[in-house]
Amino acid sequence: MKLQLEKFGTTLISRELGSEAFRAFQPTLRELSKDEELEIDFTGILTLSPSWADEFLTPLLDQLNDKLVLLLSDNLSVHATLKILQEANKKIFKIKS
């Protein structure tokens, strides 16, 4: 399954909005089969803040482990945010080019 993060907006900021997006995505996430990966596509994202991503991507990583795959992005805010989260949480995201 592929998730276009842009469906939640192009400027993804604040813990509250990240948490809200995560809760809204839960019914869709339940449709994911046990052997299926969830690919996160950052196309169209202008800004991704560490607070939003920590409320959305970190719980997904906790739930899915290596079944969560982030698609490579050339967006500098995405790169910086993922680096911050990986260092802060001591967890590594699987990134696919």
N, C-alpha and C positions, 0 to 999 in steps of 0.2 A: 504494500500500500504506500502511496506517495501522498504526503501532505504539503500543500503549498502554504507556507506560513503567511503569505500575503492575504489569505482569506481573513486573517485577524487584523489586518491593516498594514500599512507600509512603515509606520513609525511605532515600533513596539517598545513601550517604556512603562515603567512602574510595576511594582510587585502586585498591586491590586489587579491590574489589567492582565498580567501574566497568569495569576491564579484563576481569574475569571475565564480566561481562554482555556486553561487546562481543564477546568470543570466542564466547560462547554464541549470539549473534545472527547470526554469520557465515553459517551454513548457510541461514538464512531470507533474509538479504540477497542471497545468490546467486540467489534466485528472482525478484528484482526485474528487470523488463525494462529495457532501456537507455533507453527514453523515459518510464519510470514514475517518479513522485516518491515519496519516502518521507516520510510525514507523521508527526511525533512528537507524540503527545497526552499532555499532562501531567495530565490529569484523575485525581484520586485521590492525587496526590503530595503528601505533607505536607512533606518536606524534600528539597531537591536541593542537594548540596554542590558547590562548584567542582571539587574533586578528582575526584569521581565523574563529573561531566559532562565534565571534560577528558579522561578516559579513554574515555568512550563517545561523546559528541557531537562532539568535535574530530576523532577519526579518521573518523567518518561524514562530516563536512564535507569532510575531505581526500579521501575516496573519491568522494563524490557531488556536491560543489560545489553548484550551484543546484538540484539534484534533491532536496536535503534541505530540508524545509519544517517549521518548528516551528509548531504551532498555538498561538494566543494563549492565555495563561493568566493568571488573576488572582492566582496564588500569588506572594507577595512573594519567597520564597526562589528561585523559578525566575527571576524578573526580575533579582534581584541577581546570581545565578550567571551568567546569560547576559551581563549587562553586564561582569562581571569577565573572562569568557572572551574576549569580543570585544575588550576593551582589551588584555588580556595577549597574545593571539595575533594581534592586528591582522587579524582575519577577521570578517566580518559574517554572521550567521545570517539566513536568509530566514524572516520571521515572517508567518504568514497569520492574519488575523482571522476 
